Amino acid sequence: MGIRRSGPVLGALLALAILFPGNIPVAGEVAPPAEVIWQGDVLVNQSVTFDTNQTLIILPGTTVRIKTVAPSCTEGDAPVVTVAGNLVANGNETARIRFISVTSDGAVCTDGREALLVYSGASGRNQSISFSDFTGGSLLGYRTALRVRHCTFNQTGVRFSADNSTVENCNFLNSTLSVFPRSATVIANNSFTRQLQDEAAIYLYDSATVVNNTISNCVSGIEASIWISASITKNTITGCLEAINSTGALDIIGNNLTGNGVGVRSWAGLDRLTGNIIAGNEVGVISLGSLPGVGNNTFRSTGGAPNRLADVQEMVLASGGCVDGNGQTVSAAVTIRDSTGRTVFSGDPEFVPLTAYEKLADGTERRYTPFMAQASLAGASNSTTLEGNYSVSFSIRLELYPELSVQALRGSFKDASVGGQVPMTIQVRNAGKVAARNFRVAAFVDGKPAFVQHVNSLNPGEARNLTFEWTASKGRHTFRAMADSLGTVTENSEKDNSRSFSAEVRSPPAVPTATMVVPMVLLILIGLAFVFVAKPGN
């Protein structure tokens, strides 16, 4: 690491600042140097922070190697270089600056491990990075106005949050640029490409200006989060699964979107398209409902290929399911057919985009509404019509019911005695085709409540034993158990919902008390003596 020398004391302080970055000066200590210079080969193996009163200058030709102490990129803490003050890292065309994030074994740590954090707690900071090459790690700008120019990013995550940074004339290879709230980032004249279609090039979670970029071979060229407004202008996007994938409200103007799976996918139907060339894709524009201004675009470039399947497809989002005769949700496959009788979906319709309208490349227009959703389960079948411009919710009622019965009601009365506890068992069974939910099982003795229990669910074919104890009293009693005692579950038949029997509890034989024993013994002895005296010969 190269340090510009300003005397032995300053040199020692600079060394301490780099080796022991966590030491923040306090009253009575020497303040950290106002300016730190890195040059040559710089090894960072623990986090270092430059506060708001410091300036970090990285000279052209410098290589900054940020090294974890672990052999794996996912283990331990990654060193972070945090610049809260000024940052001047400007290489040139012949002497570029290099930032490399590696493990202790030298392997490159790819996107996700933070390596360089630029933070501005106040306005007016001089923060710039130019003619620099990043390999692995991440570059994170927070509340900055960072200027990033003529840089290359290879397997590096670039993220900006709450800032007004500018990224221009940079090359992104297998690297993603993300913008988080609240930002007004400008992304201009950059190139994005990936070896595999495994990520988006640009993620927008807040407003940004994206202009004149070239993007290729990505999952999405530009992906915008919900309700985001941004300007997407004069970009060339090709070879992506989706050139622009938006759930926001983007101004998409003057872009060249060719050779993709989908030119523009507008999930919210709020994007505004004007003056774009959207040609040579599988589908030009897929939108939720009718997208305003979509006709102000070119769907076949001069001498170019048309969109293969359609120029425009308008979608309806369908979501729904099935309920039984009690209105309880049941799991059943749903088949949806369009107005031509074509099956367009089969399965669980939790969230289903359906093509309601399309305009083909030859100008032919087709409309596929209304849709018909049908479901069958355990011999019951029903259907419903689906109509709507943007979304439609539906519920298919299948006339299926539970069948509750009390299979057994029993108690142990053999040794029952007055005041004793008699164990009782109620067995409840569901013989129906759907579950019985949220019902009560109750027991009555001589018409009076003796037990009640809530049952959350009883599946088809399931039997369950419920137990309780009854305090015995003398006499003959009638016991009755009832399933769904409040009548909250609709069934085809309720004839087996109760069962009853009678049993008698008798008083036990009288047991002689201690006060009666002596007289009884005396009587017995007198009786024996009388027999002896009366016997002949005595």
C-alpha positions in Angstrom: 0.0 0.0 0.0 1.4 3.4 -1.0 0.9 6.3 1.4 2.0 9.9 0.6 4.5 10.9 3.3 4.1 14.1 5.3 6.5 13.3 8.1 6.9 10.3 10.4 4.0 11.1 12.7 1.5 11.5 9.9 2.9 8.3 8.3 2.4 6.4 11.5 -1.2 7.7 11.8 -2.0 6.7 8.3 -0.7 3.2 9.0 -2.8 3.0 12.2 -5.9 4.2 10.3 -5.5 1.4 7.8 -4.5 -1.4 10.2 -6.9 -0.5 12.9 -9.8 1.2 11.2 -12.3 0.7 14.0 -10.4 3.1 16.3 -12.3 6.4 16.2 -10.3 9.3 17.7 -11.7 10.8 20.9 -10.9 14.0 22.8 -7.2 14.1 23.7 -6.2 11.9 20.7 -4.6 13.0 17.5 -7.2 13.4 14.8 -7.1 11.0 11.8 -5.3 12.4 8.7 -7.5 14.6 6.5 -6.2 12.9 3.3 -5.2 9.3 2.7 -3.6 8.1 -0.6 -3.7 4.5 -1.8 -1.3 3.5 -4.6 0.4 0.4 -5.9 -1.0 -2.9 -4.4 -3.3 -2.4 -1.5 -4.5 -5.3 0.6 -7.6 -4.8 2.8 -8.3 -7.8 5.1 -10.4 -6.0 7.7 -13.0 -3.2 7.4 -11.8 0.3 7.1 -13.8 3.6 7.5 -13.0 7.1 6.3 -15.2 9.6 8.1 -16.8 12.7 6.8 -13.7 14.8 7.4 -11.4 12.6 5.4 -10.6 12.2 1.7 -9.6 8.8 0.2 -7.6 9.2 -3.0 -6.8 6.1 -5.0 -4.2 6.8 -7.7 -4.3 5.5 -11.3 -2.8 2.0 -11.7 -3.7 1.0 -8.1 -5.0 -2.6 -7.3 -7.2 -2.8 -4.2 -7.6 -6.4 -3.1 -10.4 -6.9 -0.5 -9.8 -10.2 1.1 -12.0 -12.2 3.5 -10.4 -14.3 6.2 -12.4 -17.3 5.3 -11.9 -19.7 2.4 -15.6 -19.3 1.4 -17.3 -16.2 0.2 -20.4 -17.1 2.3 -18.5 -17.6 5.6 -17.4 -14.9 8.0 -17.6 -11.2 7.6 -16.5 -9.6 4.4 -14.2 -6.5 4.8 -15.9 -3.3 3.8 -14.2 -0.1 2.7 -16.6 2.7 3.8 -16.1 6.2 2.6 -18.3 8.8 4.3 -16.1 11.7 3.2 -14.6 12.5 -0.2 -13.6 9.7 -2.6 -11.4 10.3 -5.6 -10.8 7.1 -7.4 -10.0 8.2 -11.0 -7.9 6.1 -13.2 -7.3 6.7 -16.8 -7.3 4.8 -20.1 -3.7 3.5 -19.7 -3.7 3.1 -15.9 -7.0 1.8 -14.6 -7.8 1.2 -11.0 -8.7 -2.4 -10.0 -11.0 -3.5 -7.1 -10.9 -7.3 -6.5 -13.0 -9.1 -3.8 -11.4 -12.5 -3.0 -11.4 -15.3 -0.4 -8.4 -16.2 1.7 -7.6 -18.8 -1.0 -7.8 -16.2 -3.7 -11.2 -17.2 -5.2 -13.3 -14.3 -6.5 -16.3 -13.5 -4.3 -19.1 -12.8 -6.7 -22.1 -10.4 -6.4 -23.4 -10.1 -2.9 -20.4 -9.6 -0.8 -20.0 -5.9 0.0 -16.6 -4.6 -0.8 -16.9 -0.8 -1.2 -19.5 1.3 0.5 -19.7 5.0 -0.4 -21.8 7.0 2.0 -22.5 10.7 2.2 -24.0 12.2 5.3 -23.9 15.7 3.9 -24.1 17.5 0.6 -21.2 18.8 -1.4 -19.0 15.7 -1.2 -16.5 15.0 -4.0 -17.2 11.4 -4.8 -16.2 9.9 -8.1 -14.9 6.6 -9.5 -13.7 6.4 -13.1 -11.7 4.1 -15.3 -11.9 1.4 -12.7 -12.4 -2.4 -13.0 -14.4 -4.2 -10.3 -14.2 -8.0 -10.0 -16.6 -9.7 -7.6 -18.0 -8.0 -4.4 -20.3 -5.1 -4.4 -20.4 -1.3 -4.9 -23.0 0.3 -2.7 -23.8 4.0 -2.8 -26.0 5.4 -0.1 -27.3 9.0 0.1 -24.6 10.0 -2.4 -24.1 11.9 -5.6 -21.5 9.5 -6.8 -20.2 9.8 -10.3 -19.3 6.4 -11.8 -17.8 6.7 -15.3 -15.9 4.4 -17.7 -15.9 1.4 -15.3 -16.2 -2.3 -15.8 -18.1 -4.6 -13.4 -17.6 -8.3 -13.6 -19.7 -10.4 -11.3 -20.2 -7.3 -9.1 -23.5 -6.1 -7.6 -24.0 -2.4 -7.9 -26.6 -0.8 -5.7 -27.7 2.7 -5.1 -30.1 3.8 -2.3 -31.5 7.2 -1.5 -29.1 8.9 -3.8 -28.6 11.0 -6.9 -25.7 9.1 -8.5 -24.8 8.9 -12.1 -23.5 5.8 -13.9 -22.4 6.3 -17.4 -20.2 4.7 -20.1 -19.7 1.5 -18.0 -19.6 -2.2 -19.0 -21.5 -4.7 -16.8 -20.6 -8.3 -17.4 -22.7 -10.8 -15.3 -23.4 -7.8 -13.0 -26.7 -6.3 -11.9 -27.4 -2.6 -11.2 -30.2 -2.0 -8.6 -31.8 1.3 -7.6 -33.6 1.5 -4.2 -35.7 4.3 -2.6 -35.4 7.2 -2.5 -33.3 7.7 -5.5 -33.0 9.7 -8.7 -30.2 7.7 -10.3 -29.1 8.4 -13.9 -28.1 5.3 -15.8 -26.8 6.3 -19.3 -24.7 4.9 -22.1 -23.8 1.7 -20.4 -23.5 -1.9 -21.7 -25.0 -4.9 -19.9 -24.6 -8.5 -20.9 -24.7 -11.9 -19.2 -23.3 -15.3 -20.1 -26.5 -17.0 -18.8 -30.0 -15.7 -18.7 -30.1 -15.9 -14.9 -30.7 -12.3 -13.8 -32.0 -8.9 -14.8 -29.6 -6.2 -16.0 -31.3 -3.3 -14.1 -33.7 -3.6 -11.2 -35.7 -0.4 -10.4 -37.2 -0.2 -6.9 -37.4 3.6 -7.2 -37.3 6.3 -9.8 -34.5 6.5 -12.2 -33.5 7.8 -15.7 -32.4 5.0 -17.9 -31.2 6.3 -21.3 -29.2 5.0 -24.2 -28.0 1.7 -22.7 -27.3 -1.5 -24.6 -28.6 -4.6 -22.8 -28.4 -8.3 -24.0 -28.9 -11.9 -22.9 -30.7 -11.2 -19.5 -33.8 -12.6 -17.9 -35.2 -9.0 -18.0 -33.3 -6.1 -19.5 -35.1 -3.7 -17.1 -37.3 -4.8 -14.3 -39.4 -2.3 -12.4 -41.1 -2.8 -9.1 -44.7 -2.0 -8.2 -45.8 1.7 -8.6 -42.4 2.8 -9.8 -42.2 5.8 -12.2 -39.1 6.0 -14.3 -38.0 7.3 -17.7 -36.8 4.5 -20.1 -35.6 6.2 -23.2 -33.6 5.2 -26.3 -32.2 1.9 -25.0 -31.4 -1.1 -27.2 -32.5 -4.4 -25.6 -32.1 -7.7 -27.3 -31.8 -11.4 -26.6 -33.6 -11.3 -23.2 -36.6 -13.3 -22.1 -38.3 -10.0 -21.4 -36.8 -6.7 -22.6 -38.9 -4.6 -20.1 -40.8 -6.3 -17.2 -42.8 -3.7 -15.3 -45.3 -3.7 -12.5 -44.9 0.1 -12.3 -45.8 3.1 -14.4 -42.9 3.7 -16.8 -42.5 6.1 -19.6 -41.1 3.9 -22.3 -40.1 6.1 -25.2 -38.0 5.6 -28.3 -36.4 2.2 -27.4 -35.3 -0.6 -29.8 -36.7 -3.8 -28.4 -35.9 -6.7 -30.8 -35.1 -10.4 -30.6 -36.6 -11.0 -27.2 -39.1 -13.3 -25.8 -41.4 -10.4 -24.9 -40.8 -6.8 -25.8 -42.7 -5.2 -22.9 -44.6 -7.0 -20.2 -46.8 -4.5 -18.3 -48.3 -6.3 -15.3 -50.2 -3.3 -13.9 -51.3 -1.9 -17.3 -50.0 1.6 -16.3 -47.0 1.9 -18.5 -46.9 4.5 -21.4 -45.3 3.4 -24.7 -44.5 5.8 -27.5 -42.2 5.7 -30.5 -40.6 2.3 -29.7 -39.5 -0.3 -32.2 -40.9 -3.6 -30.8 -40.2 -6.2 -33.5 -38.7 -9.6 -34.0 -39.8 -10.8 -30.6 -42.0 -13.8 -29.7 -44.7 -11.3 -28.5 -44.4 -7.5 -28.8 -46.4 -6.3 -25.8 -48.2 -8.2 -23.1 -50.3 -6.0 -20.8 -53.0 -6.3 -18.2 -56.0 -4.9 -20.0 -55.7 -2.4 -22.8 -52.5 -0.4 -22.6 -52.9 3.3 -23.7 -50.7 4.5 -26.5 -49.6 1.0 -27.6 -50.6 1.8 -31.2 -48.0 4.6 -31.3 -45.2 2.1 -31.8 -43.6 0.2 -34.7 -44.0 -3.5 -34.6 -42.0 -4.3 -37.7 -38.7 -2.6 -38.5 -37.6 -1.9 -42.0 -36.4 -5.2 -43.5 -36.7 -6.8 -40.1 -38.7 -9.8 -38.8 -42.2 -9.4 -37.3 -43.1 -10.5 -33.9 -43.7 -14.2 -34.2 -46.8 -14.9 -32.1 -48.5 -11.5 -31.8 -47.8 -7.8 -31.7 -50.1 -7.2 -28.7 -51.7 -9.5 -26.1 -54.1 -8.2 -23.5 -54.4 -10.3 -20.4 -57.0 -10.8 -17.7 -55.8 -12.1 -14.3 -58.1 -14.8 -13.0 -58.0 -16.1 -9.4 -60.4 -18.4 -7.6 -61.1 -21.8 -6.4 -63.8 -24.2 -5.3 -66.1 -24.5 -2.2 -68.3 -27.2 -0.9 -72.0 -27.0 -0.1 -71.1 -25.3 3.2 -69.0 -22.7 1.5 -65.8 -24.2 2.8 -62.7 -24.2 0.5 -62.0 -27.6 -1.2 -59.1 -28.5 -3.3 -60.2 -29.4 -6.9 -58.5 -28.9 -10.2 -60.1 -26.2 -12.4 -60.2 -26.2 -16.2 -60.6 -22.9 -18.0 -61.6 -22.7 -21.6 -61.8 -19.6 -23.8 -64.7 -18.6 -26.0 -63.3 -20.8 -28.8 -63.5 -23.9 -26.6 -59.8 -24.1 -26.3 -58.4 -25.3 -22.9 -56.1 -22.5 -21.7 -55.5 -23.6 -18.1 -55.9 -26.6 -15.9 -54.8 -26.8 -12.2 -55.0 -24.6 -9.2 -56.2 -21.1 -10.4 -54.7 -19.1 -7.6 -53.2 -16.5 -10.0 -53.7 -17.2 -13.7 -53.0 -14.7 -16.6 -55.4 -15.4 -19.5 -55.1 -14.0 -23.0 -58.3 -12.1 -23.6 -57.3 -10.3 -26.8 -54.4 -10.4 -29.3 -53.4 -8.6 -32.4 -51.3 -10.6 -34.8 -48.4 -9.4 -36.9 -50.7 -9.5 -40.0 -53.2 -7.2 -38.4 -55.7 -9.9 -37.5 -57.5 -9.3 -34.2 -58.8 -12.0 -31.9 -60.9 -11.8 -28.7 -61.2 -14.9 -26.5 -63.7 -13.7 -23.8 -65.8 -14.8 -22.0 -64.0 -17.7 -20.4 -65.6 -20.7 -18.8 -64.2 -22.3 -15.6 -65.2 -25.8 -14.7 -64.4 -28.1 -11.7 -65.2 -31.7 -10.7 -64.6 -33.5 -7.5 -66.0 -36.8 -6.1 -68.8 -37.0 -8.6 -69.9 -33.3 -8.2 -69.3 -30.8 -11.1 -70.1 -27.2 -11.7 -68.9 -24.2 -13.9 -69.0 -20.5 -14.0 -68.4 -17.7 -16.6 -65.5 -15.4 -16.2 -65.7 -11.9 -17.6 -63.6 -8.8 -16.8 -61.2 -6.3 -18.3 -58.3 -6.5 -15.9 -59.0 -9.1 -13.3 -61.8 -11.5 -12.3 -62.3 -13.5 -9.1 -64.5 -16.6 -9.0 -65.8 -19.4 -6.8 -67.2 -22.7 -8.1 -69.7 -24.3 -5.7 -69.6 -28.1 -5.7 -72.6 -29.8 -4.0 -70.5 -31.9 -1.7 -71.3 -32.3 2.0 -69.9 -34.0 5.1 -72.0 -36.8 6.7 -71.5 -36.7 10.5 -72.6 -39.6 12.7 -72.2 -40.7 16.3 -70.8 -44.2 15.9 -70.7 -45.0 19.6 -71.7 -43.7 23.0 -70.6 -45.7 25.9 -69.7 -45.6 29.6 -68.5 -48.0 32.3 -71.4 -48.5 34.7 -70.5 -51.9 36.1 -68.8 -50.6 39.2 -70.6 -47.2 39.2 -71.6 -45.8 42.5 -73.3 -42.7 43.6 -70.9 -39.8 43.6 -68.3 -41.7 41.6 -66.8 -40.7 38.2 -68.0 -42.7 35.2 -65.7 -42.5 32.1 -67.7 -41.8 28.9 -66.7 -42.0 25.3 -68.3 -40.5 22.2 -67.0 -41.6 18.8 -67.8 -39.2 15.9 -67.3 -40.1 12.3 -67.5 -38.2 9.0 -68.7 -40.5 6.2 -69.1 -37.6 3.7 -66.9 -36.6 0.7 -65.6 -33.4 2.2 -64.3 -32.3 5.6 -66.7 -31.1 8.3 -65.4 -27.9 9.9 -66.1 -25.9 13.0 -68.8 -27.9 14.7 -69.6 -28.9 18.3 -70.1 -32.3 19.8 -72.3 -32.3 23.0 -73.6 -34.9 25.5 -76.7 -34.7 27.6 -77.8 -36.6 30.7 -81.5 -36.7 31.3 -81.8 -33.8 28.8 -79.3 -31.6 30.6 -75.9 -30.6 29.1 -73.0 -32.7 30.5 -70.2 -32.1 28.0 -69.4 -30.0 24.9 -66.3 -29.9 22.7 -65.5 -27.8 19.6 -64.0 -29.7 16.6 -62.0 -27.7 14.1 -62.1 -30.3 11.3 -62.9 -33.9 10.7 -61.7 -35.2 7.3 -63.7 -37.6 5.1 -63.6 -41.1 6.5 -62.1 -40.0 9.8 -63.4 -41.1 13.2 -62.5 -39.4 16.5 -63.0 -40.4 20.1 -64.0 -37.7 22.6 -63.9 -38.5 26.3 -65.3 -37.0 29.4 -66.4 -38.0 33.0 -69.9 -38.0 34.5 -70.5 -37.8 38.2 -73.0 -40.6 38.9 -76.2 -40.1 40.8 -78.8 -42.7 41.9 -81.4 -43.9 39.6 -82.0 -44.6 35.9 -80.6 -42.1 33.4 -80.8 -41.4 29.7 -77.6 -40.5 27.9 -77.5 -38.8 24.5 -74.7 -37.6 22.3 -75.1 -35.3 19.3 -72.7 -34.3 16.5 -73.1 -30.7 15.3 -75.2 -29.9 18.2 -75.7 -26.2 17.1 -76.6 -27.2 13.5 -73.9 -25.2 11.8 -72.9 -27.9 9.3 -75.2 -28.6 6.3 -75.4 -32.4 5.5 -77.3 -34.5 3.1 -78.8 -36.3 6.1 -78.7 -35.8 9.8 -80.4 -39.1 10.8 -77.2 -40.4 12.4 -76.1 -37.3 14.2 -77.2 -38.5 17.6 -77.1 -41.7 19.7 -78.6 -42.5 23.1 -78.9 -45.2 25.7 -80.1 -45.7 29.3 -78.3 -47.0 32.4 -79.1 -47.3 36.1 -77.0 -46.5 39.1 -78.1 -48.4 42.2 -77.3 -47.8 45.9 -74.7 -50.3 47.2 -75.7 -52.9 50.0 -75.7 -51.4 53.5 -72.5 -51.9 55.4 -72.8 -52.6 59.2 -71.5 -49.8 61.3 -69.2 -50.2 64.4 -72.1 -49.3 66.9 -74.1 -52.2 65.5 -71.4 -54.9 65.8 -71.5 -55.5 69.6 -75.3 -55.9 69.9 -75.2 -58.3 67.0 -72.5 -60.4 68.5 -74.3 -60.6 71.9 -77.5 -61.7 70.1 -75.6 -64.4 68.3 -74.0 -65.7 71.5 -77.3 -65.7 73.4 -78.8 -67.7 70.5 -76.1 -70.2 70.6 -76.4 -70.6 74.4 -80.2 -71.1 74.2 -79.6 -73.8 71.6 -77.1 -75.5 73.8 -79.4 -75.5 76.9 -82.3 -76.7 75.0 -80.4 -79.6 73.6 -81.5 -83.0 75.1 -79.1 -84.4 77.7 -78.1 -80.9 79.0 
